[in-house]
Amino acid sequence: MKQIRKYVPGTFSFLVLVVGFCFLAHADGGDGDHRKFRVGGLLFGDAYHIVSHHTDEGEGATGLVYRRGYLTFGADFSKKWVGRLRLEFNQTGEFETYGFKVDFKDLYAERKIGRHRVLFGLSPSPTFDLIESIWGFRYLARTPMDLQGEASRDTGISAKGPLNASGTLSYRVMVGAGSEFGNESGDGEKWMGALTWRPSERWTLDFYLGFEWLTGPRDRSTFQVFVAYEKDKLRWGFQYSNQNRQEDPRLELASAYVVRKLGVKTSLVARVDRLMQPSPKGNNISYIPFDPSAKATFFLGGVEFRLSPHLRLTPNTIVTTYDRNDEGVQPRTDFHLRLTFFLDFE
């Protein structure tokens, strides 16, 4: 039975891709004038110094790391069919020692059905796609659940669209295979769904539920709520996430951020995450590892300077403090000083 469950996700992923692209190949003709192709990309990374760290490897480390690079190909095949291929390049490894890795980030075909969209393939998970778009500083730090190891992509079928005529109520759903295809894919088969209410242009309220079947004896269920406020010069957001990992430590956190524009080209950004249980992924988190034995509070602060439409430079700092663990020991505080650059040609 376990062998069958292990085999099914890979087979399911392959079938999803085949079915999706077969539909694409047989899309209605006559839309030649609507065929458009785009190429874009982005790159971001840090020059950093670690003032103090809970690991000996991190203590005093200084270096330069290219955390992410994307090369994106987009296509409008017709009025109703679009596609996207995105390759991800990143440096992985320990402090001061990194190697390059290349993999798929996105590979999907999208069908427009009225005001709704259906995607087939490797695409963003509804767990925090909305949160990431409003947070807007992915290049400084991933959203909290993403940072703690929740997959940002999955291979499967997803859909999204409005639930009422005004569009103030909308949904996002996805069935994911959890295959090992592409970067940051899920660990197991997943059902995910989110309901978003926007009572005005400034307010967003989002509820998310997800369930993941793993190959071992443990499954995962996730509940999350997110609220955000946006206006011209100020935006803020708050989320609470609770993931029951059964035999694993529960992943429970709360996070809040605020972004204040000081001018056309300058913004202040601050964020705090509180882990109510020790980080399940701990030292396996790339670039910003957490001590896996203690509850933690993560602070991020920085000033973004938009030097051009394509280049941002952001001096920032990350400080992670820890409670005492079960042995009564308080891990050393993590104190990162960073100068982060972001090049965008999307």
C-alpha positions as CSV (number, residue, x, y, z in Angstrom):
1,M,0.0,0.0,0.0
2,K,2.9,2.4,0.9
3,Q,4.5,1.6,-2.5
4,I,1.3,2.5,-4.3
5,R,0.9,5.8,-2.4
6,K,4.6,6.6,-3.1
7,Y,4.0,6.0,-6.8
8,V,0.7,7.8,-7.2
9,P,1.9,11.4,-6.8
10,G,4.5,11.2,-9.5
11,T,2.0,9.5,-11.9
12,F,-0.7,12.0,-11.0
13,S,1.7,15.0,-11.7
14,F,2.6,13.5,-15.1
15,L,-1.0,13.0,-16.0
16,V,-2.0,16.5,-15.0
17,L,0.7,18.0,-17.2
18,V,-0.2,15.8,-20.2
19,V,-4.0,16.5,-19.9
20,G,-3.4,20.3,-19.5
21,F,-1.1,20.6,-22.4
22,C,-3.3,18.4,-24.6
23,F,-6.2,20.8,-23.9
24,L,-3.8,23.6,-24.8
25,A,-2.8,22.0,-28.1
26,H,-6.4,21.6,-29.1
27,A,-7.5,25.1,-28.1
28,D,-9.9,26.9,-30.5
29,G,-8.1,28.4,-33.4
30,G,-8.5,31.8,-34.9
31,D,-6.7,33.6,-32.2
32,G,-3.4,34.1,-33.9
33,D,-3.5,37.9,-33.4
34,H,-3.6,37.2,-29.6
35,R,-0.4,35.2,-29.4
36,K,2.2,37.0,-27.4
37,F,5.5,35.8,-25.9
38,R,7.4,37.4,-23.0
39,V,10.7,36.9,-21.4
40,G,11.7,38.4,-18.0
41,G,13.7,37.8,-15.0
42,L,14.9,38.9,-11.6
43,L,17.8,38.5,-9.2
44,F,18.3,39.2,-5.5
45,G,20.9,38.5,-2.8
46,D,22.8,39.9,0.1
47,A,26.1,41.1,1.3
48,Y,26.0,40.1,4.9
49,H,27.7,39.9,8.3
50,I,26.5,37.7,11.1
51,V,27.2,39.5,14.4
52,S,26.1,36.6,16.5
53,H,24.4,33.2,15.8
54,H,23.1,30.2,17.6
55,T,25.4,28.0,15.5
56,D,29.2,28.0,15.5
57,E,29.2,28.1,11.6
58,G,27.1,31.2,11.6
59,E,29.0,33.1,14.3
60,G,31.0,35.9,12.7
61,A,30.3,34.8,9.1
62,T,30.7,37.4,6.3
63,G,29.9,36.9,2.7
64,L,27.9,37.5,-0.5
65,V,25.1,35.2,-1.6
66,Y,22.8,35.2,-4.6
67,R,19.6,33.9,-3.0
68,R,17.4,33.7,-6.0
69,G,17.4,34.3,-9.7
70,Y,14.4,33.8,-12.0
71,L,14.2,33.4,-15.8
72,T,10.6,33.6,-16.8
73,F,8.9,32.8,-20.2
74,G,5.3,33.7,-20.6
75,A,3.0,33.1,-23.5
76,D,-0.6,34.1,-24.5
77,F,-1.5,31.3,-26.9
78,S,-5.0,32.6,-27.4
79,K,-7.7,34.6,-25.7
80,K,-8.4,31.8,-23.3
81,W,-5.0,30.0,-23.0
82,V,-1.8,31.3,-21.4
83,G,1.3,29.5,-20.1
84,R,4.3,30.1,-18.0
85,L,7.7,28.6,-17.6
86,R,10.0,29.9,-14.8
87,L,13.4,28.6,-14.0
88,E,15.0,29.3,-10.6
89,F,18.7,29.7,-9.9
90,N,19.9,29.9,-6.3
91,Q,22.9,29.4,-4.2
92,T,22.5,26.8,-1.5
93,G,24.8,25.7,1.3
94,E,26.2,26.9,4.6
95,F,27.4,30.4,5.6
96,E,30.3,31.6,3.4
97,T,30.1,28.4,1.3
98,Y,27.5,28.1,-1.4
99,G,26.9,26.1,-4.6
100,F,24.5,26.8,-7.4
101,K,21.3,24.9,-8.0
102,V,18.9,25.2,-11.0
103,D,15.3,23.8,-11.1
104,F,11.8,24.6,-12.3
105,K,9.8,27.2,-10.3
106,D,6.7,27.4,-12.5
107,L,5.5,25.2,-15.3
108,Y,1.8,25.5,-16.1
109,A,-0.9,26.2,-18.6
110,E,-3.9,28.4,-17.6
111,R,-7.4,28.3,-19.1
112,K,-9.6,31.3,-18.7
113,I,-13.3,30.4,-18.2
114,G,-15.3,33.7,-17.9
115,R,-14.0,35.4,-14.8
116,H,-12.4,32.2,-13.5
117,R,-9.0,30.6,-14.1
118,V,-8.0,27.0,-14.1
119,L,-4.3,26.0,-13.9
120,F,-2.6,22.7,-14.8
121,G,0.9,21.9,-13.7
122,L,3.5,23.4,-11.3
123,S,2.1,26.6,-9.9
124,P,1.9,28.8,-6.7
125,S,0.1,27.2,-3.7
126,P,-2.9,29.1,-2.3
127,T,-1.3,28.8,1.2
128,F,0.4,32.2,0.9
129,D,0.3,33.4,-2.7
130,L,-2.1,36.2,-1.6
131,I,-0.1,37.1,1.5
132,E,3.2,37.2,-0.6
133,S,1.6,39.6,-3.2
134,I,0.5,42.0,-0.5
135,W,3.6,41.7,1.7
136,G,5.6,42.7,-1.4
137,F,9.1,42.1,0.1
138,R,9.8,38.5,-0.9
139,Y,13.3,39.5,-1.7
140,L,13.9,40.5,1.9
141,A,12.2,37.5,3.6
142,R,9.8,34.8,2.6
143,T,6.3,34.9,4.1
144,P,6.3,33.2,7.6
145,M,4.9,29.8,6.6
146,D,7.2,29.7,3.5
147,L,10.2,30.6,5.7
148,Q,9.3,27.7,8.1
149,G,9.3,25.2,5.3
150,E,5.7,25.1,3.9
151,A,5.9,24.5,0.1
152,S,5.3,27.5,-2.1
153,R,4.6,25.4,-5.2
154,D,2.8,22.2,-6.0
155,T,2.0,20.2,-9.1
156,G,-1.7,19.7,-9.6
157,I,-4.9,21.5,-10.7
158,S,-5.9,24.8,-9.2
159,A,-8.7,27.3,-9.8
160,K,-9.6,30.8,-8.7
161,G,-12.2,33.4,-9.3
162,P,-15.0,35.6,-7.9
163,L,-18.0,34.3,-6.1
164,N,-20.2,37.3,-6.5
165,A,-20.9,39.9,-9.2
166,S,-18.9,42.7,-7.5
167,G,-15.9,40.4,-6.9
168,T,-15.6,41.3,-3.2
169,L,-15.8,37.6,-2.4
170,S,-13.4,35.2,-4.2
171,Y,-11.9,31.7,-3.8
172,R,-8.7,29.8,-4.5
173,V,-8.6,26.0,-4.5
174,M,-5.9,23.5,-5.4
175,V,-5.4,19.7,-5.5
176,G,-1.7,19.0,-5.4
177,A,0.2,15.8,-5.9
178,G,3.1,16.7,-3.7
179,S,5.6,15.3,-6.2
180,E,9.3,16.0,-6.2
181,F,9.0,18.0,-9.4
182,G,10.5,21.5,-9.3
183,N,11.7,23.6,-6.4
184,E,9.9,23.9,-3.1
185,S,7.1,21.4,-4.1
186,G,4.9,19.8,-1.4
187,D,5.7,16.7,0.6
188,G,2.5,14.9,0.1
189,E,-0.9,14.9,-1.7
190,K,-2.8,18.0,-0.7
191,W,-6.2,19.6,-0.7
192,M,-6.1,23.4,-0.3
193,G,-8.8,26.1,-0.3
194,A,-9.1,29.8,0.6
195,L,-11.9,32.3,0.8
196,T,-11.1,36.0,0.4
197,W,-13.4,38.9,1.3
198,R,-12.5,42.5,0.2
199,P,-15.2,44.8,1.6
200,S,-13.4,47.8,0.1
201,E,-10.2,48.5,-1.9
202,R,-8.2,48.9,1.3
203,W,-9.2,45.8,3.3
204,T,-8.5,42.1,2.7
205,L,-9.6,39.2,4.9
206,D,-8.5,35.7,3.9
207,F,-9.3,32.3,5.4
208,Y,-7.3,29.2,4.4
209,L,-7.7,25.5,5.1
210,G,-5.4,22.7,3.9
211,F,-4.9,19.0,4.4
212,E,-1.8,17.0,3.4
213,W,-1.5,13.2,3.2
214,L,2.2,12.1,3.8
215,T,3.7,8.8,2.9
216,G,4.6,8.0,6.6
217,P,2.3,7.7,9.6
218,R,1.8,11.5,9.9
219,D,-0.6,13.8,8.1
220,R,-0.9,17.6,8.3
221,S,-3.8,20.0,8.6
222,T,-3.5,23.7,8.3
223,F,-5.7,26.6,9.4
224,Q,-4.7,30.2,8.6
225,V,-6.3,33.7,8.8
226,F,-4.9,36.8,7.2
227,V,-6.0,40.4,7.4
228,A,-4.4,43.4,5.5
229,Y,-4.9,47.1,5.1
230,E,-3.5,49.1,2.1
231,K,-3.6,52.7,1.1
232,D,-1.3,55.0,-0.8
233,K,1.6,55.4,1.7
234,L,0.9,52.7,4.3
235,R,0.1,49.1,4.3
236,W,0.1,46.5,7.1
237,G,-0.9,42.9,7.6
238,F,-1.4,40.2,10.3
239,Q,-1.6,36.5,10.0
240,Y,-2.1,33.5,12.3
241,S,-1.2,30.0,11.1
242,N,-1.6,26.7,12.9
243,Q,-0.5,23.5,11.3
244,N,-1.1,20.2,13.2
245,R,1.7,17.9,12.2
246,Q,0.6,15.1,14.5
247,E,3.8,13.4,15.8
248,D,5.9,16.3,14.5
249,P,6.1,19.5,16.6
250,R,3.1,21.7,15.8
251,L,3.9,24.7,13.5
252,E,2.1,27.6,15.1
253,L,3.0,31.2,14.5
254,A,1.7,34.8,14.4
255,S,3.2,37.5,12.2
256,A,2.7,41.2,11.6
257,Y,4.3,43.7,9.2
258,V,4.1,47.3,8.3
259,V,5.4,49.2,5.2
260,R,5.5,53.0,5.2
261,K,6.4,55.0,2.1
262,L,8.6,58.0,2.9
263,G,8.6,59.2,-0.7
264,V,8.4,58.0,-4.3
265,K,11.6,56.0,-4.0
266,T,12.0,55.3,-0.3
267,S,10.1,52.9,2.1
268,L,10.4,51.7,5.6
269,V,9.6,48.1,6.3
270,A,9.3,46.1,9.5
271,R,8.1,42.7,10.4
272,V,7.9,40.5,13.5
273,D,7.1,36.7,13.6
274,R,6.4,34.8,16.8
275,L,6.9,31.0,16.7
276,M,4.7,29.6,19.5
277,Q,6.5,26.2,19.1
278,P,10.2,25.5,18.1
279,S,10.8,25.7,14.3
280,P,10.2,22.2,12.9
281,K,12.7,22.8,10.0
282,G,15.1,24.6,12.2
283,N,18.7,24.6,11.0
284,N,17.6,23.3,7.6
285,I,16.1,26.7,6.6
286,S,18.3,28.2,4.0
287,Y,20.0,31.6,4.7
288,I,18.1,32.2,8.0
289,P,18.2,29.0,10.1
290,F,16.4,28.8,13.4
291,D,17.4,27.0,16.5
292,P,15.1,23.9,16.5
293,S,15.0,23.5,20.3
294,A,13.3,26.8,21.4
295,K,10.4,29.1,20.7
296,A,11.6,32.2,18.8
297,T,10.8,35.8,17.9
298,F,12.0,37.0,14.5
299,F,12.4,40.7,13.8
300,L,13.1,42.3,10.4
301,G,13.7,46.0,9.7
302,G,15.0,47.9,6.7
303,V,14.9,50.9,4.4
304,E,14.3,50.3,0.7
305,F,15.8,52.7,-1.9
306,R,14.5,52.4,-5.4
307,L,17.6,53.5,-7.4
308,S,15.8,52.9,-10.7
309,P,12.7,51.2,-12.0
310,H,14.7,47.9,-12.1
311,L,17.0,48.2,-9.1
312,R,16.4,48.4,-5.4
313,L,19.0,48.5,-2.6
314,T,17.9,47.8,1.0
315,P,20.1,47.9,4.1
316,N,18.3,45.7,6.6
317,T,18.8,43.7,9.8
318,I,17.3,40.4,11.1
319,V,17.3,39.6,14.8
320,T,16.0,36.3,16.1
321,T,15.7,35.9,19.9
322,Y,14.9,32.6,21.7
323,D,13.1,31.5,24.8
324,R,14.7,28.9,27.1
325,N,14.4,25.4,25.8
326,D,13.3,22.3,27.7
327,E,16.8,21.9,29.1
328,G,16.7,25.5,30.5
329,V,19.2,26.7,27.9
330,Q,18.6,29.9,26.0
331,P,20.2,29.8,22.5
332,R,22.4,32.7,21.4
333,T,20.5,35.5,19.6
334,D,20.9,35.5,15.8
335,F,21.9,39.0,14.5
336,H,22.2,39.4,10.7
337,L,23.4,42.7,9.1
338,R,22.6,42.7,5.4
339,L,22.7,44.9,2.3
340,T,20.1,43.4,-0.1
341,F,19.9,44.1,-3.8
342,F,17.0,43.4,-6.1
343,L,17.1,43.5,-9.9
344,D,13.8,43.1,-11.7
345,F,13.2,42.8,-15.4
346,E,9.8,41.1,-15.2
